């Protein structure tokens, strides 16, 4: 659903075998949440996007999600 991670989405250290595996996968575009959940509240989709991202430095924390 998230598509292939962009290099800037992975600023943290990744184990070499994991990085090789990710690079071996075919490139995929992310699926738009609106396509999967057409009747969902836009605020809920925004929250979902912020919770489900590769980069842990920008991913919402539990506290941010509860606000």
C-alpha positions as CSV (number, residue, x, y, z in Angstrom):
1,X,0.0,0.0,0.0
2,X,2.8,2.4,0.8
3,X,4.7,1.8,-2.5
4,X,8.4,1.6,-2.9
5,X,10.2,3.8,-0.3
6,X,12.1,6.8,-1.7
7,X,15.7,7.2,-0.5
8,X,14.8,10.2,1.5
9,X,12.2,8.1,3.3
10,X,14.9,5.9,4.8
11,X,17.4,8.3,6.5
12,X,18.0,5.8,9.3
13,X,20.4,2.9,9.2
14,X,19.0,-0.2,7.5
15,X,20.7,-3.6,7.7
16,X,22.5,-4.5,4.4
17,X,20.4,-7.6,3.7
18,X,17.2,-5.6,4.3
19,X,18.3,-2.9,1.9
20,X,19.2,-5.4,-0.8
21,X,15.8,-7.0,-0.4
22,X,14.0,-3.7,-0.7
23,X,16.0,-2.8,-3.8
24,X,15.3,-6.2,-5.4
25,X,11.5,-5.5,-5.3
26,X,9.8,-4.0,-8.3
27,X,9.1,-0.2,-8.1
28,X,5.5,0.4,-7.0
29,X,3.6,3.6,-6.6
30,X,1.7,4.1,-3.4
31,X,-2.0,3.4,-3.3
32,X,-4.1,6.4,-2.5
33,X,-6.0,6.0,0.7
34,X,-9.1,7.7,-0.9
35,X,-9.2,4.8,-3.5
36,X,-9.2,2.2,-0.8
37,X,-11.6,4.0,1.5
38,X,-13.8,6.3,-0.7
39,X,-16.3,7.0,2.1
40,X,-13.8,7.7,4.8
41,X,-13.5,11.1,6.5
42,X,-10.6,13.1,5.0
43,X,-9.2,13.8,8.5
44,X,-9.1,10.0,9.2
45,X,-7.3,9.4,5.9
46,X,-4.8,12.2,6.8
47,X,-4.2,10.5,10.2
48,X,-3.7,7.1,8.5
49,X,-1.2,8.5,6.1
50,X,0.8,10.1,9.0
51,X,0.8,6.9,11.0
52,X,1.8,4.6,8.1
53,X,5.0,6.0,6.7
54,X,8.4,4.4,6.3
55,X,10.4,7.2,8.0
56,X,10.1,6.9,11.8
57,X,11.4,10.4,12.3
58,X,8.3,11.9,10.6
59,X,5.8,9.1,11.5
60,X,3.2,10.2,14.1
61,X,3.8,9.1,17.7
62,X,1.0,7.7,19.8
63,X,0.6,11.0,21.6
64,X,0.3,12.9,18.2
65,X,-2.3,10.4,17.0
66,X,-4.4,10.8,20.2
67,X,-4.5,14.6,19.8
